[in-house]
Amino acid sequence: MAIKVTLPTAFTRHTDGRKQFDSTAENLPALLSDIDQTFPALGTQIKDDDGKLRRFINIYVNDEDIRFLGGETYAFQDGDEIMLIPSIAGGC
C-alpha cells in the first residue's frame, strides 16, 4: 500500500525542496512517525512537544478534512493523496 503526501512550499525548506513523497503509513500517527524519520526538521514544525499534530496544521485526505473521516483513527487506503496544510490567519 502506498499513499502520496503533498506539502506546501512553506514546508519545503524542511524537506530539501521536496514537495511530495510516498509513504506506506497506515494512519496519521504512522505518517507522523514516517515524517520524523524521513524529514526530522519537518517533524519539529508540525508536531508539538508532546508529539501531537499542532493545532494549526490541517490534514486533508483526497481533499477531505481528516477530522471528518475519523481523525487519527482513519485508515489510509492505497492511493490516498494526503496534504498537510498550515492554517493562515491575518488581515486587517
Secondary structure, 3 states (H helix, E strand, C coil): CCEEEECCHHHHHHCCCCCEEEECCCCHHHHHHHHHHHCHHHHHHHECCCCCECCCEEEEECCEEHHHCCHHHCCCCCCCEEEEEECCCCCC
